[in-house]
Amino acid sequence: MSEKLLNNAVNKIRKRGIFKADIALVLGSGLGNFVDALSKTTRIPFAEIPGFPISTVEGHSGELVHGFLGDVSVLVNSGRVHFYEGYSLDQVIYPVRVLNALGARNIILTNAAGSIREDYAPGDLMLITKLLNLTGHSVYPDAAQPENIFDAELMDLVIQTAHGVSVPLKTGSYAGLNGPSYETPAEIRFLRLKQADAVGMSTIHESMAAFQLGMKVLGISCLTNYAAGILDQPLNHKEVMETGIRVREDFATLLSELVQVISLKAQ
């Protein structure tokens, strides 16, 4: 996506409101209620932003939101697109580029993911410590993928914040696949051998792009289901949505407190 298109998007967004913040979030399936905690919100549907891809997946509202948590300015992509929806890699990471161009230097990427571990149950939240890119695609076509994409200082803040608000938090590795179908039990056994703790269909390329842009990156998964073969039952998107709804208050509490802590740390 060209710099001209990016600048055009930023100019159009800024005509609708403040839309400037140091902290940005991307909300995954069923997690969009976080924006309800914001005050003085201004919303722009993705369809009205030049170059923005439109989500076709249930649970992704598809709007850019600016608002405040107390006096902290926040940018939120409520919804995202996935590579499996037929978009190019440039289109998938374009919303992250827009957030960065609007001033965001810290980004919290959230997603719904399947648990590969029996002791990580649906409803648990997991801080992503490592990425396993199994999509076959990279935003670094001419260089090796960085080993430590997620910011160590911010990860420590997440753990401390979760403890402070009594929200249980697991930690682990996230394996990203293309989708759109759920993984087979055989694929999950393979991922276990690769020491993956959760699996999903997003976040990988957004994380890479944000890191490449110099942003401090965090990733948090809401474990919405056990991956294929862990339980003797089929997987479905309805379960993902229902679990997201069940734990979204804890998730919103953690994110709200985390935004405040990151803002104070940056001062």
C-alpha positions as a Markdown table, in Angstrom:
| # | Residue | x | y | z |
|---|---|---|---|---|
| 1 | Met | 0.0 | 0.0 | 0.0 |
| 2 | Ser | 1.5 | 3.3 | -1.0 |
| 3 | Glu | 2.5 | 6.2 | 1.2 |
| 4 | Lys | 0.1 | 8.4 | -0.7 |
| 5 | Leu | -2.8 | 6.2 | 0.2 |
| 6 | Leu | -1.6 | 6.1 | 3.8 |
| 7 | Asn | -1.4 | 9.9 | 4.0 |
| 8 | Asn | -4.8 | 10.2 | 2.4 |
| 9 | Ala | -6.3 | 7.9 | 5.0 |
| 10 | Val | -4.7 | 9.8 | 7.9 |
| 11 | Asn | -5.9 | 13.2 | 6.5 |
| 12 | Lys | -9.4 | 11.9 | 6.1 |
| 13 | Ile | -9.5 | 10.3 | 9.6 |
| 14 | Arg | -8.2 | 13.5 | 11.2 |
| 15 | Lys | -11.0 | 15.5 | 9.6 |
| 16 | Arg | -13.4 | 13.4 | 11.7 |
| 17 | Gly | -11.9 | 14.1 | 15.1 |
| 18 | Ile | -8.7 | 14.0 | 17.2 |
| 19 | Phe | -7.6 | 10.5 | 16.3 |
| 20 | Lys | -4.2 | 10.8 | 17.9 |
| 21 | Ala | -2.9 | 8.5 | 20.6 |
| 22 | Asp | 0.3 | 6.9 | 21.9 |
| 23 | Ile | -1.6 | 3.6 | 22.6 |
| 24 | Ala | -3.5 | 1.5 | 20.1 |
| 25 | Leu | -5.4 | -1.7 | 20.4 |
| 26 | Val | -6.6 | -4.3 | 17.9 |
| 27 | Leu | -9.6 | -6.3 | 19.2 |
| 28 | Gly | -10.2 | -9.8 | 18.1 |
| 29 | Ser | -13.4 | -12.0 | 17.8 |
| 30 | Gly | -16.0 | -11.2 | 20.3 |
| 31 | Leu | -13.8 | -8.7 | 22.2 |
| 32 | Gly | -15.1 | -5.4 | 20.9 |
| 33 | Asn | -16.9 | -4.5 | 24.2 |
| 34 | Phe | -13.7 | -2.8 | 25.4 |
| 35 | Val | -14.7 | 0.3 | 23.5 |
| 36 | Asp | -17.7 | 0.6 | 25.8 |
| 37 | Ala | -15.2 | 1.6 | 28.6 |
| 38 | Leu | -14.1 | 4.7 | 26.5 |
| 39 | Ser | -15.6 | 8.2 | 26.9 |
| 40 | Lys | -15.8 | 10.9 | 24.2 |
| 41 | Thr | -15.7 | 8.4 | 21.4 |
| 42 | Thr | -15.5 | 9.1 | 17.7 |
| 43 | Arg | -16.1 | 6.2 | 15.4 |
| 44 | Ile | -15.3 | 5.7 | 11.7 |
| 45 | Pro | -16.4 | 2.5 | 9.9 |
| 46 | Phe | -13.5 | 0.8 | 8.1 |
| 47 | Ala | -15.4 | 1.2 | 4.8 |
| 48 | Glu | -15.0 | 5.0 | 5.0 |
| 49 | Ile | -11.2 | 4.9 | 5.4 |
| 50 | Pro | -9.2 | 4.9 | 2.2 |
| 51 | Gly | -7.5 | 1.6 | 1.6 |
| 52 | Phe | -9.0 | -0.1 | 4.7 |
| 53 | Pro | -10.0 | -3.8 | 4.2 |
| 54 | Ile | -13.4 | -4.8 | 5.4 |
| 55 | Ser | -13.9 | -7.8 | 7.8 |
| 56 | Thr | -16.3 | -10.5 | 6.7 |
| 57 | Val | -16.0 | -12.5 | 10.0 |
| 58 | Glu | -18.7 | -12.5 | 12.7 |
| 59 | Gly | -17.6 | -10.8 | 15.8 |
| 60 | His | -15.5 | -8.1 | 14.1 |
| 61 | Ser | -17.5 | -4.8 | 14.0 |
| 62 | Gly | -15.1 | -3.1 | 11.6 |
| 63 | Glu | -14.6 | 0.4 | 12.9 |
| 64 | Leu | -11.8 | 2.7 | 14.0 |
| 65 | Val | -12.5 | 4.3 | 17.4 |
| 66 | His | -10.9 | 7.1 | 19.2 |
| 67 | Gly | -11.7 | 7.7 | 22.9 |
| 68 | Phe | -10.4 | 8.3 | 26.4 |
| 69 | Leu | -9.8 | 6.1 | 29.4 |
| 70 | Gly | -9.8 | 8.8 | 32.1 |
| 71 | Asp | -7.5 | 11.3 | 30.4 |
| 72 | Val | -5.6 | 8.8 | 28.4 |
| 73 | Ser | -6.2 | 9.0 | 24.6 |
| 74 | Val | -6.6 | 5.6 | 22.9 |
| 75 | Leu | -7.0 | 4.3 | 19.3 |
| 76 | Val | -8.9 | 1.1 | 18.8 |
| 77 | Asn | -9.4 | -1.1 | 15.7 |
| 78 | Ser | -12.5 | -2.9 | 16.7 |
| 79 | Gly | -12.2 | -5.8 | 14.4 |
| 80 | Arg | -9.6 | -7.0 | 11.9 |
| 81 | Val | -9.2 | -8.8 | 8.6 |
| 82 | His | -7.5 | -12.1 | 8.1 |
| 83 | Phe | -5.3 | -13.5 | 5.4 |
| 84 | Tyr | -7.9 | -16.2 | 4.7 |
| 85 | Glu | -10.5 | -13.7 | 3.7 |
| 86 | Gly | -8.7 | -13.2 | 0.5 |
| 87 | Tyr | -6.8 | -10.1 | 1.3 |
| 88 | Ser | -3.1 | -9.5 | 0.5 |
| 89 | Leu | -0.5 | -9.4 | 3.2 |
| 90 | Asp | -0.2 | -5.6 | 2.6 |
| 91 | Gln | -3.9 | -5.2 | 3.2 |
| 92 | Val | -3.8 | -7.3 | 6.4 |
| 93 | Ile | -1.1 | -5.1 | 7.9 |
| 94 | Tyr | -2.3 | -1.8 | 6.5 |
| 95 | Pro | -4.5 | -1.0 | 9.5 |
| 96 | Val | -1.5 | -1.3 | 11.8 |
| 97 | Arg | 0.4 | 1.2 | 9.5 |
| 98 | Val | -2.5 | 3.6 | 9.9 |
| 99 | Leu | -2.5 | 3.3 | 13.7 |
| 100 | Asn | 1.2 | 4.0 | 13.7 |
| 101 | Ala | 0.8 | 7.0 | 11.3 |
| 102 | Leu | -1.8 | 8.4 | 13.8 |
| 103 | Gly | 0.8 | 8.5 | 16.5 |
| 104 | Ala | 0.6 | 5.1 | 18.2 |
| 105 | Arg | 3.9 | 3.9 | 19.6 |
| 106 | Asn | 2.5 | 1.1 | 21.7 |
| 107 | Ile | 0.1 | -1.5 | 20.3 |
| 108 | Ile | -1.8 | -4.3 | 22.1 |
| 109 | Leu | -3.0 | -7.0 | 19.7 |
| 110 | Thr | -5.7 | -9.3 | 21.0 |
| 111 | Asn | -7.2 | -12.4 | 19.5 |
| 112 | Ala | -9.4 | -15.4 | 20.1 |
| 113 | Ala | -7.3 | -18.6 | 20.0 |
| 114 | Gly | -7.6 | -22.3 | 20.6 |
| 115 | Ser | -5.8 | -23.9 | 23.5 |
| 116 | Ile | -3.3 | -26.7 | 22.8 |
| 117 | Arg | -2.7 | -27.4 | 26.5 |
| 118 | Glu | -5.3 | -29.2 | 28.7 |
| 119 | Asp | -4.3 | -27.0 | 31.6 |
| 120 | Tyr | -5.1 | -23.8 | 29.6 |
| 121 | Ala | -8.9 | -23.8 | 29.6 |
| 122 | Pro | -11.4 | -22.0 | 27.5 |
| 123 | Gly | -11.9 | -18.6 | 29.2 |
| 124 | Asp | -8.3 | -18.2 | 30.2 |
| 125 | Leu | -6.3 | -15.2 | 29.0 |
| 126 | Met | -2.8 | -15.8 | 27.7 |
| 127 | Leu | 0.1 | -13.3 | 27.3 |
| 128 | Ile | 1.9 | -14.2 | 24.1 |
| 129 | Thr | 5.6 | -14.5 | 24.7 |
| 130 | Lys | 6.7 | -16.1 | 21.3 |
| 131 | Leu | 5.3 | -16.4 | 17.8 |
| 132 | Leu | 5.4 | -19.4 | 15.6 |
| 133 | Asn | 4.8 | -18.2 | 12.0 |
| 134 | Leu | 3.4 | -21.2 | 10.2 |
| 135 | Thr | 1.5 | -19.2 | 7.5 |
| 136 | Gly | 4.3 | -19.5 | 4.9 |
| 137 | His | 4.3 | -15.7 | 4.5 |
| 138 | Ser | 6.3 | -13.0 | 6.1 |
| 139 | Val | 6.4 | -9.2 | 6.1 |
| 140 | Tyr | 10.2 | -9.7 | 6.1 |
| 141 | Pro | 10.7 | -11.3 | 2.7 |
| 142 | Asp | 14.4 | -10.5 | 2.5 |
| 143 | Ala | 15.4 | -11.0 | 6.2 |
| 144 | Ala | 15.0 | -13.3 | 9.1 |
| 145 | Gln | 12.1 | -12.8 | 11.4 |
| 146 | Pro | 13.1 | -11.1 | 14.7 |
| 147 | Glu | 13.3 | -13.5 | 17.6 |
| 148 | Asn | 11.8 | -11.1 | 20.2 |
| 149 | Ile | 8.9 | -9.1 | 18.7 |
| 150 | Phe | 7.1 | -8.6 | 22.0 |
| 151 | Asp | 8.4 | -5.8 | 24.3 |
| 152 | Ala | 9.9 | -7.3 | 27.5 |
| 153 | Glu | 9.1 | -4.3 | 29.7 |
| 154 | Leu | 5.5 | -4.2 | 28.6 |
| 155 | Met | 5.1 | -7.9 | 29.1 |
| 156 | Asp | 6.3 | -7.4 | 32.7 |
| 157 | Leu | 3.7 | -4.7 | 33.1 |
| 158 | Val | 0.9 | -7.0 | 31.8 |
| 159 | Ile | 1.8 | -9.6 | 34.4 |
| 160 | Gln | 1.9 | -7.1 | 37.2 |
| 161 | Thr | -1.3 | -5.4 | 36.1 |
| 162 | Ala | -3.2 | -8.7 | 35.8 |
| 163 | His | -2.1 | -9.7 | 39.3 |
| 164 | Gly | -3.2 | -6.2 | 40.6 |
| 165 | Val | -6.7 | -6.5 | 39.2 |
| 166 | Ser | -7.0 | -10.3 | 40.1 |
| 167 | Val | -7.4 | -11.4 | 36.5 |
| 168 | Pro | -5.7 | -14.8 | 36.0 |
| 169 | Leu | -3.2 | -14.7 | 33.2 |
| 170 | Lys | -1.3 | -17.5 | 31.5 |
| 171 | Thr | 1.8 | -17.1 | 29.3 |
| 172 | Gly | 2.8 | -19.0 | 26.2 |
| 173 | Ser | 3.6 | -19.3 | 22.5 |
| 174 | Tyr | 1.1 | -18.6 | 19.8 |
| 175 | Ala | 1.1 | -20.5 | 16.5 |
| 176 | Gly | -0.4 | -18.6 | 13.6 |
| 177 | Leu | -1.9 | -20.6 | 10.7 |
| 178 | Asn | -3.7 | -19.4 | 7.6 |
| 179 | Gly | -7.1 | -20.9 | 8.2 |
| 180 | Pro | -10.0 | -20.5 | 7.5 |
| 181 | Ser | -10.7 | -24.1 | 8.6 |
| 182 | Tyr | -9.8 | -25.2 | 12.1 |
| 183 | Glu | -6.7 | -27.4 | 12.5 |
| 184 | Thr | -6.9 | -31.2 | 12.5 |
| 185 | Pro | -6.0 | -33.3 | 15.5 |
| 186 | Ala | -2.8 | -34.4 | 13.7 |
| 187 | Glu | -1.8 | -30.8 | 13.1 |
| 188 | Ile | -2.4 | -30.0 | 16.8 |
| 189 | Arg | -0.1 | -32.9 | 17.8 |
| 190 | Phe | 2.5 | -31.4 | 15.5 |
| 191 | Leu | 2.1 | -28.0 | 17.1 |
| 192 | Arg | 2.5 | -29.6 | 20.6 |
| 193 | Leu | 5.9 | -31.0 | 19.4 |
| 194 | Lys | 6.8 | -27.4 | 18.4 |
| 195 | Gln | 6.0 | -26.2 | 21.9 |
| 196 | Ala | 3.0 | -24.1 | 20.9 |
| 197 | Asp | 0.5 | -23.3 | 23.6 |
| 198 | Ala | -2.3 | -21.7 | 21.5 |
| 199 | Val | -3.2 | -21.6 | 17.9 |
| 200 | Gly | -5.0 | -19.0 | 15.8 |
| 201 | Met | -5.4 | -17.3 | 12.4 |
| 202 | Ser | -4.3 | -13.7 | 13.0 |
| 203 | Thr | -1.8 | -11.5 | 14.9 |
| 204 | Ile | 1.4 | -12.9 | 13.3 |
| 205 | His | 1.8 | -10.5 | 10.5 |
| 206 | Glu | 0.3 | -7.5 | 12.4 |
| 207 | Ser | 2.9 | -8.1 | 15.2 |
| 208 | Met | 5.8 | -8.3 | 12.6 |
| 209 | Ala | 4.6 | -5.1 | 10.9 |
| 210 | Ala | 4.2 | -3.2 | 14.2 |
| 211 | Phe | 7.7 | -4.3 | 15.3 |
| 212 | Gln | 9.1 | -3.3 | 11.9 |
| 213 | Leu | 7.6 | 0.2 | 12.4 |
| 214 | Gly | 9.3 | 0.6 | 15.7 |
| 215 | Met | 6.3 | 0.1 | 17.9 |
| 216 | Lys | 6.3 | -1.6 | 21.2 |
| 217 | Val | 4.2 | -4.7 | 20.7 |
| 218 | Leu | 2.0 | -6.8 | 23.1 |
| 219 | Gly | -0.1 | -9.8 | 22.2 |
| 220 | Ile | -2.9 | -11.2 | 24.4 |
| 221 | Ser | -5.1 | -14.2 | 23.5 |
| 222 | Cys | -8.5 | -15.1 | 24.8 |
| 223 | Leu | -8.5 | -18.9 | 24.8 |
| 224 | Thr | -12.0 | -19.6 | 23.5 |
| 225 | Asn | -11.9 | -23.3 | 22.9 |
| 226 | Tyr | -9.7 | -26.4 | 23.1 |
| 227 | Ala | -7.9 | -27.1 | 19.8 |
| 228 | Ala | -9.0 | -30.1 | 17.7 |
| 229 | Gly | -8.3 | -33.5 | 19.3 |
| 230 | Ile | -8.0 | -32.2 | 22.9 |
| 231 | Leu | -11.7 | -33.0 | 23.5 |
| 232 | Asp | -13.9 | -35.5 | 21.8 |
| 233 | Gln | -16.2 | -32.9 | 20.2 |
| 234 | Pro | -16.2 | -30.7 | 17.0 |
| 235 | Leu | -15.1 | -27.1 | 16.9 |
| 236 | Asn | -17.3 | -24.2 | 15.9 |
| 237 | His | -17.2 | -20.4 | 15.7 |
| 238 | Lys | -20.3 | -20.2 | 17.9 |
| 239 | Glu | -18.2 | -21.6 | 20.8 |
| 240 | Val | -15.5 | -19.0 | 20.1 |
| 241 | Met | -18.0 | -16.2 | 20.3 |
| 242 | Glu | -19.8 | -17.5 | 23.4 |
| 243 | Thr | -16.5 | -17.8 | 25.4 |
| 244 | Gly | -15.5 | -14.4 | 24.3 |
| 245 | Ile | -18.7 | -13.0 | 25.7 |
| 246 | Arg | -18.2 | -14.9 | 29.0 |
| 247 | Val | -14.8 | -13.5 | 29.7 |
| 248 | Arg | -14.9 | -10.1 | 28.1 |
| 249 | Glu | -15.5 | -8.3 | 31.3 |
| 250 | Asp | -12.2 | -9.7 | 32.7 |
| 251 | Phe | -10.5 | -8.9 | 29.4 |
| 252 | Ala | -11.9 | -5.3 | 29.4 |
| 253 | Thr | -10.8 | -4.8 | 33.0 |
| 254 | Leu | -7.3 | -6.0 | 32.2 |
| 255 | Leu | -7.0 | -3.9 | 29.1 |
| 256 | Ser | -8.4 | -0.7 | 30.7 |
| 257 | Glu | -6.0 | -1.0 | 33.6 |
| 258 | Leu | -3.1 | -1.8 | 31.3 |
| 259 | Val | -3.7 | 1.3 | 29.2 |
| 260 | Gln | -3.5 | 3.4 | 32.3 |
| 261 | Val | -0.3 | 1.7 | 33.5 |
| 262 | Ile | 1.4 | 2.1 | 30.1 |
| 263 | Ser | 0.5 | 5.7 | 29.9 |
| 264 | Leu | 1.9 | 6.4 | 33.4 |
| 265 | Lys | 5.1 | 4.6 | 32.5 |
| 266 | Ala | 5.6 | 6.7 | 29.4 |
| 267 | Gln | 5.3 | 10.0 | 31.3 |
